[in-house]
Amino acid sequence: MKSLYSIGEVLIDFIPLQKGKALKDVLSFAGARLGGESSMISKLGLDAFGDFLIETLNRAGVQTDKILRTDEANTAIAFVSLRNDGERDFSFYRNPSADLLMKKEEIDGDWFSSGDILHFCSVDLVESPMKQAHIKAINEAKRNGALISFDPNVRLPLWENPEYCRETILSFIPKAHLLKISDEELSFITNIDHEENAIRSLFVGDVRAVIYTKGATGAELYLKNDKFTSKGYRVDVQDTTGAGDAFIGGFLYQLLSKQVTPYNLEDICNTNHHELLQFANAVGALTTTGKGAISSLPEKEQVLKLINSY
């Protein structure tokens, strides 16, 4: 199996009533937890939090050789408050944090090869050296035949204003082959209220498939001329932290197992849509049954057990 690369922030979440700490963006961890090859591209501070994150990723089997360290800024942290339904509110502390200082010169195009996947979110697309590092990584990954996956993962408190966030996301969507967007983000990003029209408007540039997630009710997979639906799983939700990342991590793991490339993505999605969505829904659902991100991520056997119980 080829590798799943994630570029962006690695940070500490402080979550109420949880012993210890957890990664917020757990995509690479999700891929490794399920048995895939995963690697994180980022920068951490030379501090105890950075040490903790490196150790945590190493124990999970995620490659950390592309995570750099700096004494110019600290590792980012976030405080999370949980509502009764398990949804979260975030307070971020980074001005700037170490991840935003990663430079485009620190990206090596030889990291990527055909059959790999590079995934990114919008959190580190604020104006910074890291934004330029994203652009170089995307361009180099594409040049080497890798698939590009984008989950906007909107976090408005991190942006100067909502419109700048929206414009930035819209500028990066055409660079992706696969786009994952939630029901909470669709109208904001597209400025279109009609759901179907909003989703269809996302097929710009290189976009060949769109995953539209709807929380507990499941997800839909759109191709340019097709639409596939799936139902979610009923579980006892404790904390939704990391659920969206776990979902897309499960989806991308399945794509890697089927030797995806930018050129066969549509065929794989068309042929295997039920399996792809079913697996991703199960990974996302199981992640909500505990508190925190890493501690709640399921292993492959747990995912298959949930699927087979339905």
N, C-alpha and C positions, 0 to 999 in steps of 0.2 A: 504494500500500500504506500502511496506517495504521502507527502507531508501537508499538514494544515498549519499555515502561518497566521498569526494574529498580530496586528500592529496597533499600538495605542497605549492607553494608560493601564498601569497595574497599580492598584491602590488597596488600602486597608478600609474595610467597612467595620465600624463599631455598631453592633446590632443589639438592641435591648434583650436582656434575659438570655444572652448567648455567652457561653464560656469560650473565650478566645476571640479570634478575629477571622475574617474571611475576605477573599478576593471579591470585588464587585463584578468585573468582567471576566467570566469564567469560561469563555469559549475554548481556549486552548486546553484548559484543565478538563473540560467536558470531552473533548476529542481523545485525550490521553486516557481518561477514566474508562472510556468505552473500548479502548484497545488500539487506538490509532496513533500515528506519529504526529506530535504537536510541538510547535515551537513558538515562542513569544518574542516579539521585537519591541523593545521599549528601553526606557532609561529610569533608573531608580537612584535615590539619594544614598550617600554613604552614611546610613543611619540604621538603627535597630529594626525599623519597619522594613527597610529594603532587604536587610539580612533575612528577616522572617519570610518575606515573599519569595526570595530565591530558594530558601530551604523548603518552603511549602510546595513550590512548583517542582523542585527536584524530586521530592518524595512522590509526587504525583506522576512522574515520568515525563514531564514537559521539559523540553530542551531550553536551557536558559543562557546558552552561549551568545545569543544575540540581544541579551539585556545588558546594557551598559550601566556604569555607575558614575556619579558625579558628586562633588562637594559644593557645587554652585547653588543647589536647591534641595529641599527635602522631598522625601517620598510623599505622594498625595495621600490624604485620608478623607473619609466621609463618615458623618454620623447619620444613622438611619433610625427613623421612628416608624413603628409599625401600627397600622390601623387595625380595627377589629377583624376586617376581612382579609388581612394579610398583606394589603398594599402598603407601599412605603412612601415616606417623604425623606428627601436627602438634604443634608447640609455639607457642602464641599469646602475643603481647606486646601487651596493651592493658588499661590499668587507670586510667581508661578511655582508649579511643582516640577520635580526632576524630569518627568516624562515629556513635558513641553519643550525641553531644551535639546531633545534629540535632533541632530542635524542631518540634512540630506546627504552630506559627505560620509556619514556613518552607515549609510545603506549600501550593501554590496549586492549588485545585480546577480552575481554568481550563486547567491543563496537559492534562487528559484529555478525550477525546471518544469518541463511539460508534465501535466498531471497533478501538480501541486495546486493548492488553493490558498489565496491570500484574502483574509477577512479583515474588515475594519468597521469602526463605528464613527459617529460624528463628534464624540466628546473631545477628541484631541485635534479637531479641525479648526479650532479658534486660531486667530492670527498668531503664529509662533513658528519657531524652527521646525517643530514637529509636523505642522501642516505641510511644509515643503518636503519633509521626510516621507510623508504619506504619498505625495505625488510621485516622488522618485520611486518608491517601492512599488506602487501600482504600475508605473510605466515599465519598470524593469521586469516585474513578474509577468506582465503581458508579453513583453518582448521574448521571454523564455517559454511562453506557452501555458502559463498558469491561469487558472480561473479566478476571477475577482468577485468577491461577495461583499455586500454592503448592508449593514443594519444601522439606519440613522440613530436609533436609540436616543431620542431627544431628551436632553437635560437642560432646560431653559435657564436655571440659575447660573450656569456656567458661561452664559453668553451676555454680551453687552446689551442686546435687545433681541426680541423674538424674530424680527425681520431679518437680521443679519444671520441668525441661525438657519432660518428657512432658505435664504438665498445661497448659503454655503452648501447646505444639503443638496439643493437642486443642482448646484454646479458639479457635485461629485457623483450624482446618480448616473449620468451617462457613461461614467468610467467603469461601471460595474456590469458584469454579466448576469449576476443573480442579486436580487434585491429582496430584503425581508423588511416588512413594514407592519406596524400594529394598527388596530382599529382606533387607538387613541391618537395616533400620529398622522393618519391619512389625510384628514381634512386640513390640518394645520400645514402640512408640507405642500399639498397640491393646491390649496385654496379652492377646492372643488367639493361641494357638498354631496353630490350624487356619487354614491360609492363605486359603482361600476365604471362610470366615466373617470373618476379620480384614479382608479387603479390602471385603467387603460392609458391614462396620460403619462404613466411612469415608463412606458416602453419608448425610451429615447436613447440615442447613442448606441451603446453596446448591450443594453439590457435585453435579455432573452427570456428571463423567467422572474416572476414576482411571487413571493410568499406573503400572504395576508393573514396575520394571526389575530385571533379573536378571543384570547384568553381561554377560559374553561370550556367555551363552546366549540373550540377546534380551530382549524385553519383552512385556507384555500390556496391552491397553487394555480397561478395564471401563466399560460404561455400566450404568444401573440394571437393565436386563434383557438385556444382551448381554455377550459376552466375545470378544475377538479376540487372537490370539497371533502372534508374529513370532520369527524366528530372528536371532541375532546374526551378525557377520562375524568370520571368523578372521583375525587380524592379529598381527604381532610386537609384543607389548606391552612398552613401555619405561617408561611412567609413566602412571598413571591420573588424575593431577591434572587436574581440569577436565572429565573425561569425562562425568560426570553433568550438569554445567551445559551442556556442548556438546550432549548428547542432547536436553535439554528446550529448548535454544535452537533446535535444528533443528526440533523438533516445533512450537514456537510460530511459527517462521518460516513453516512450511507453513500453519498455521492463519491467519496474517495474509494470506497469499497467496490464501486462499479466503474472505476477508472475514468472518471469524468474529465473532460477537457472543455474549453470554450466552444468547441465545434460539435460535440455530441450531447451537450447539456440538455437541449430540448428533447432529443430522442430518449435520453435516459429518464427525464421527468415524465414524458408521455407514456412510456412503457411501465415505469415503476412508481407512478404517483401514489398509489395506495400504500405501498410499503414505506416510501419515504415519509409521507405525512403521518402514518400510523406510528412509526418509530419515533419521529421527532416529537409528536404529541405526548407520547408516553414518557420520554426523557424530561420534557418540560413539566409535565404533571407531577412526576415523582419528586422533582426538585422542590416543589412547593410544600411537601409534607413535613419538612423539618425547617429549622431556623438556620439562616446563613446560606452561603453559596456553596462553598467547597464541601462542607459537612453533609449537605443534602443531595449532592450529585449521585445519581444511581450508577451502578455498574451494569454491564450489558445483560447479565443474567436476570437482574431485577426488572429491566425494561421488557425483556422477552416474557417474563412471568406475568407482568401486568397485561401485555398484549394478549397472551394466551388465555387470560382469565375472562376476557370479553367474548 
